[in-house]
C-alpha cells in the first residue's frame, strides 16, 4: 500500500483514511509532497529539508511529532 495521493487525470484522489494515517503528520502537512518512483514505490518528501537540514528529505513514516508541521488549509 502507499503513503501518497495518487495523481489522476482529473486531479488528486485521496487514499483511504487508513493509508493517510500511516503517514502520520505528513498526511496533511503543507510541507509534505508525495513522490512516486518509476517502479511504483511511494515516498513522502519533506520540502522543509531544502532550506533546513534539521528535517530529513524522506522522513521515516509514520511521523508522530515534528516541530515544522504546518497543517494544510
Order of alpha helices (4+ residues) and beta strands (2+ residues): beta-beta-alpha-beta-beta
